[in-house]
Amino acid sequence: MAKKNNLVIVLGFTTIFFILISQILLIDQLSGKNSLSFEDEDVIITLTGDDALFTARYGLKNYGMSNSFVISLPFASRPWDINLTFNGISLEYSWMSSIVPPETEVFDTIIFRVNIEPNQEGDILVSYKRNYSIIIENEITSIIYRYIVGSTRSWNAPLIFAHFEFWLQEGSIKTLLESRDYTNWLPTETFLYFRYTP
């Protein structure tokens, strides 16, 4: 029994340690101190039947002298089939857990390093598959896709531009369900919600 309790304590401390390290990375590496700026994003979410395909471009610019940065990308739901590149070069990543304030929920997060020279721009391209939620309200079934935008606040500056598209793909037919654009945008909410009611 004592061994089991010790194991639980060790696992608890390990989880807390990784969350603290993740928050330090978010605050230190993504803050204005290092002069890397998250400038704009284009996001496309496509419902494909049993899951959703997510593709995005995140535009960065280096206004400082450093050229190597660690970036943290949290997910509302753990994805699979992740493809991650920076300026066309595949990136390695590792998994962590993180919190997106003011939420207390712990999110699966990948961390990775990008190299971008001073006064240069670059694009992170990411694609992955992910589950969506199904809810029933008043006997009406809806599909809900939840996307974290609150982590943008860690950059301490608004995005110049953000574009979102929400699609439905049925066989070879692809239908645009919703499109959203934001300018000079620093999200006050933690999530954007996209809804489809068949």
PyMOL commands that set and color helices and strands:
alter all, ss='L'
color gray80, all
select helices_A, chain A and resi 2-29+32-34+150-155
alter helices_A, ss='H'
color red, helices_A
select strands_A, chain A and resi 36-47+52-62+68-74+80-86+89-90+94-99+106-115+121-130+133-137+140-148+159-170+173-185+191-196
alter strands_A, ss='S'
color yellow, strands_A
deselect
rebuild
show_as cartoon
